[in-house]
Amino acid sequence: MQSVPLGRSELRVSPICLGTMTFGEQVDEASSHAILSRALERGVNILDTAEMYAVPPRAETFQLTEKIVGNWFQKNPGARARMQVATKVAGPSRGMSWIRGGSPDLSAADITAACEGSLRRLQCEVIDLYQIHWPTRHVPMFGQSRYDPTLDNPALTSIHTQLQAMDALVRAGKVRAIGLSNETPYGVHEFVRLAEQHGLARVATVQNTYCLIERCAENGLDETLHRLGVSLLAYSPLGFGLLTGKYDASGTTGPNAPADARIARFPSVQRQRWGRAESLVAARRYNALAREYGLTPTQMALAFCYTKWLVTSTIIGVTSVAQLDENLDAWGTTLAPELLEKIDAVRRELRDPAA
């Protein structure tokens, strides 16, 4: 894998990024370290984490993933110089009292304090890519599909103020580049506009969902990324496991799901995008297409992301070294033009059920 630039920043990364949200919940520390070492061995040079992780978010595992990553750096001299670190400050934490007391805001002071905490846990002097995990504005995300202007709250911290805080971290040498996550085209444009107007740090990336059953990035965000020179870090390329084929049998995503399955360990998912019946229906259609063309569902779903022009780096989350190898082995897979046409035909019929 040849490295690719992140936006207009100086960072160059592998086109596959290791996601770590399972570390500390589904994956213990020793197994997490084995996965990290294997990823580095195979040419992955960027990992993505967050102060909120592990997931599902719980007070007991809050910030644990960053600690696991930091311990790996300490046990593997030289690894930090070869592996770039992306992490995230949690957005408004309503319903999560262990994150800034459940504050509905994300202030400049919050951003600064969160960054200092991440640096300590990661045992690093600098974070390569520091991202806002989700907006303070009330926008459609995590399965919400509509913007509601009546929920706007002008009293909350503005984009400009948040950007100034991120810029200060860059100028202090604590962060090399900044990014966004779960953002809208408007949000990306506004961050870039204010950066250019006021001479502040410019966002290099946006980390949003992108997979066969959720292609909303193609509904306007793609042009934003292209015009503004911002890179997409695509997360959930396997649709929370639906696009691996392991849930194709009837009933396997509901109460009868295997106890160790990710979808069973995340009760809230049953009420959100990945647990919707229509998401499973669409996933089964795509998985059947993969088999028709001699591919595994995992190969096709990953190749779809790996080969899309709008995706700079695809974030893969795994629970074992074997799963990591399977995902990395899909690199280089090409999809026949007629298969891509059939994929698009399914999307025209079923749209984006996990949006």
C-alpha positions in Angstrom: 0.0 0.0 0.0 1.4 3.4 -1.0 0.8 6.2 1.5 -1.7 8.9 0.6 -2.0 12.5 1.8 -4.6 13.6 4.4 -6.2 16.7 3.0 -3.8 19.6 2.6 -1.9 18.6 5.7 1.7 17.2 5.8 0.5 13.8 7.0 0.7 10.8 4.7 -1.0 7.6 5.8 -1.8 4.1 4.6 -5.1 3.8 2.7 -6.2 1.4 5.5 -6.5 2.7 9.1 -6.8 0.5 12.2 -9.8 1.3 14.2 -9.5 0.5 17.9 -13.0 1.0 19.5 -13.2 -2.7 20.4 -10.0 -2.5 22.5 -10.9 -2.8 26.2 -14.5 -4.1 25.5 -14.5 -7.0 23.0 -10.7 -7.3 23.0 -8.4 -7.6 26.0 -5.1 -5.7 26.2 -2.8 -8.5 25.2 -4.9 -9.3 22.1 -5.1 -5.6 21.3 -1.3 -5.3 21.4 -1.1 -8.3 19.1 -3.4 -6.7 16.6 -1.5 -3.4 16.7 1.8 -5.1 16.1 0.4 -7.2 13.2 -1.1 -4.1 11.6 2.2 -2.3 11.8 4.0 -5.3 10.4 1.7 -5.4 7.4 2.1 -1.7 6.5 -0.7 0.0 8.3 0.7 3.3 9.6 -2.3 5.0 11.2 -4.6 4.0 14.0 -7.8 5.8 15.1 -9.0 6.0 18.7 -11.0 8.4 20.9 -11.3 9.5 24.5 -14.8 8.0 24.6 -13.6 4.5 23.7 -14.1 1.6 24.3 -17.5 1.1 22.6 -20.3 0.7 23.6 -19.6 3.7 25.8 -19.6 2.9 29.5 -18.2 4.7 32.5 -16.1 1.6 33.3 -14.3 1.6 29.9 -14.2 5.4 29.3 -10.6 6.3 28.1 -9.5 2.7 28.3 -8.7 2.2 24.6 -6.2 5.2 24.6 -4.5 3.7 27.7 -4.1 0.3 25.9 -2.6 2.0 22.9 -0.3 4.0 25.1 0.9 0.9 26.8 1.6 -0.7 23.4 3.8 2.2 22.5 5.8 1.8 25.7 6.3 -1.9 25.2 7.3 -1.5 21.6 10.1 1.0 21.2 10.1 2.6 17.8 6.5 1.8 17.1 5.4 5.4 17.7 7.7 6.7 15.1 6.2 4.3 12.5 2.5 4.6 13.6 0.5 7.8 13.4 -2.2 8.4 15.9 -5.6 9.9 15.3 -7.9 10.4 18.3 -11.0 12.4 19.1 -12.5 14.6 21.7 -16.1 13.6 22.5 -18.8 16.0 21.5 -21.8 17.0 23.7 -22.2 14.1 26.1 -25.9 14.1 26.9 -26.8 10.8 28.5 -23.1 10.0 29.3 -22.6 11.6 32.7 -19.0 10.3 32.9 -18.0 12.6 30.1 -17.7 16.1 31.3 -20.8 15.6 33.5 -23.0 14.9 30.6 -22.6 18.5 29.2 -24.6 19.5 26.2 -21.7 21.6 25.0 -18.1 21.3 23.9 -16.2 24.4 24.9 -12.7 25.5 24.1 -11.5 24.6 27.6 -13.1 21.2 27.1 -11.1 20.6 23.9 -7.8 21.7 25.5 -8.3 19.5 28.6 -9.4 16.5 26.6 -6.3 16.8 24.4 -4.0 17.0 27.4 -5.7 13.9 28.8 -5.3 12.0 25.5 -1.6 12.8 25.3 -1.1 11.4 28.8 -3.0 8.2 28.1 -1.4 7.7 24.8 2.0 8.4 26.4 2.8 10.7 23.4 4.1 14.2 23.0 2.0 15.0 20.0 -1.2 13.7 18.4 -1.0 13.4 14.6 -4.7 14.0 13.9 -7.0 15.4 16.5 -10.8 15.3 15.6 -14.0 16.5 17.1 -16.0 13.3 17.4 -19.4 14.8 16.7 -20.8 18.3 16.3 -22.2 20.5 19.1 -24.9 21.5 16.6 -27.9 19.2 16.5 -27.4 17.5 13.2 -28.5 14.1 11.7 -26.1 11.4 12.8 -25.9 7.9 14.3 -29.1 6.9 12.5 -31.0 10.2 12.7 -32.0 11.2 9.3 -33.5 14.7 9.5 -32.2 18.1 10.6 -34.5 20.0 12.9 -33.9 23.7 13.1 -36.0 24.1 16.3 -33.3 22.2 18.2 -30.6 24.8 17.4 -29.1 26.4 20.5 -27.1 29.5 19.8 -25.8 29.6 23.4 -23.6 26.6 22.7 -19.9 27.0 21.7 -19.6 28.2 18.2 -17.6 26.5 15.4 -15.3 29.5 15.4 -14.4 29.2 19.1 -13.9 25.4 18.7 -11.6 26.0 15.7 -9.6 28.6 17.7 -9.0 26.0 20.4 -7.9 23.4 17.9 -5.6 25.9 16.2 -4.0 26.7 19.6 -3.2 23.1 20.1 -1.5 23.0 16.6 0.5 26.1 17.4 1.5 24.7 20.7 2.9 21.6 18.9 0.5 19.2 20.7 -1.4 18.4 17.5 -0.1 18.1 13.9 -3.4 18.3 12.0 -7.1 18.5 12.9 -10.3 16.8 11.6 -14.0 16.4 12.1 -16.2 13.3 12.5 -19.9 12.7 11.8 -20.1 16.0 10.1 -22.3 17.5 7.4 -21.3 19.4 4.2 -22.3 22.6 6.0 -20.1 21.9 8.9 -17.1 21.1 6.8 -17.6 24.2 4.7 -17.9 26.4 7.8 -14.8 25.0 9.5 -12.8 25.6 6.3 -14.3 29.1 5.6 -13.5 30.3 9.1 -10.0 28.8 9.0 -9.3 30.7 5.7 -10.9 33.9 6.9 -9.0 34.0 10.2 -5.8 32.3 9.4 -6.5 29.3 11.6 -5.7 25.6 11.3 -7.5 24.0 8.4 -9.4 20.7 8.8 -7.6 17.9 6.9 -10.2 15.2 7.3 -13.8 14.2 8.1 -14.5 10.7 9.5 -18.0 9.6 8.5 -19.8 6.3 7.9 -19.4 4.9 4.4 -20.4 1.4 3.3 -22.7 -0.4 0.9 -25.8 0.1 3.1 -24.9 3.8 4.0 -23.6 5.8 1.1 -24.9 9.2 2.3 -21.4 10.7 1.7 -22.3 10.6 -2.0 -25.2 12.9 -1.4 -23.2 16.2 -1.4 -20.4 15.6 1.0 -18.4 14.1 -1.8 -18.3 17.4 -3.7 -17.5 19.2 -0.5 -14.5 17.0 0.1 -13.3 17.3 -3.5 -13.7 21.1 -3.8 -12.2 21.9 -0.4 -9.4 19.3 -0.4 -10.6 17.4 2.7 -10.0 13.7 3.1 -12.7 11.2 4.0 -11.9 8.5 6.6 -14.6 6.0 6.1 -15.8 4.1 9.2 -18.0 1.0 9.4 -17.1 -0.3 5.9 -18.6 -3.6 6.9 -21.8 -2.1 8.2 -21.4 -3.3 11.8 -20.8 -6.8 10.5 -23.9 -7.0 8.4 -21.8 -7.0 5.2 -19.7 -9.9 6.3 -22.6 -12.3 5.7 -22.6 -13.7 9.3 -26.1 -12.4 9.9 -27.6 -13.6 6.7 -29.5 -16.4 8.4 -33.0 -15.5 9.6 -33.2 -14.2 13.2 -29.4 -13.8 13.7 -29.6 -10.0 14.4 -32.5 -10.2 16.8 -32.9 -11.8 20.2 -31.4 -15.0 18.8 -28.1 -13.5 17.8 -25.0 -15.3 19.1 -24.1 -13.9 22.5 -20.5 -13.0 21.3 -21.8 -11.2 18.2 -21.1 -7.5 18.2 -24.7 -6.7 17.4 -25.8 -8.7 20.5 -23.4 -6.8 22.7 -24.8 -3.5 21.6 -28.4 -3.4 22.7 -28.9 0.1 21.4 -28.0 -1.0 17.9 -31.2 -2.9 17.7 -33.0 0.5 17.8 -30.5 2.3 15.5 -29.4 2.0 11.9 -27.6 -1.3 12.0 -30.4 -3.1 13.7 -33.1 -2.1 11.3 -34.8 -4.9 9.4 -34.3 -3.0 6.1 -30.5 -2.7 6.8 -30.3 -6.5 7.0 -32.5 -6.9 3.9 -30.1 -4.7 1.9 -27.0 -6.4 3.3 -28.3 -9.8 2.3 -28.8 -8.5 -1.3 -25.2 -7.2 -1.4 -23.8 -10.3 0.2 -25.6 -12.5 -2.4 -24.1 -10.4 -5.2 -20.6 -11.0 -3.7 -21.0 -14.7 -3.7 -22.4 -14.6 -7.3 -19.1 -13.1 -8.4 -16.9 -15.5 -6.5 -16.1 -13.1 -3.6 -16.8 -13.2 0.1 -19.1 -10.5 1.3 -16.2 -9.1 3.3 -14.0 -8.9 0.2 -16.7 -7.1 -1.8 -17.7 -4.6 0.9 -14.1 -3.7 1.7 -13.1 -3.5 -2.0 -16.0 -1.2 -2.5 -14.5 1.3 0.0 -10.9 0.6 -0.9 -11.4 1.6 -4.5 -13.7 4.6 -4.2 -12.1 7.9 -5.2 -13.8 9.8 -2.3 -12.3 7.5 0.4 -8.8 8.4 1.4 -8.4 5.8 4.2 -10.8 3.1 5.3 -11.0 2.4 9.0 -11.2 -1.3 9.8 -12.2 -2.5 13.3 -11.3 -6.0 14.2 -11.3 -8.4 17.2 -8.5 -10.8 16.2 -5.3 -11.0 14.2 -7.0 -13.4 11.8 -9.8 -10.9 11.1 -7.2 -8.2 10.6 -5.4 -10.3 8.1 -8.7 -11.1 6.2 -9.5 -7.4 5.9 -6.0 -6.5 4.8 -5.9 -9.3 2.3 -8.9 -7.7 0.6 -6.7 -4.9 -0.5 -6.1 -5.1 -4.2 -9.4 -6.7 -4.9 -11.2 -5.2 -7.9 -14.9 -5.2 -8.7 -16.0 -5.9 -12.2 -17.9 -3.1 -14.0 -21.1 -5.2 -14.3 -20.9 -6.0 -10.5 -20.6 -2.3 -9.7 -23.6 -1.6 -11.9 -25.6 -4.3 -10.0 -24.5 -2.7 -6.7 -25.7 0.7 -7.8 -29.0 -0.9 -9.0 -29.6 -2.3 -5.5 -28.9 1.1 -4.0 -31.4 2.8 -6.3 -34.0 0.3 -5.2 -33.2 0.2 -1.4 -31.3 3.5 -1.0 -29.4 3.9 2.3 -31.3 1.9 4.9 -28.6 2.4 7.6 -28.6 6.2 7.3 
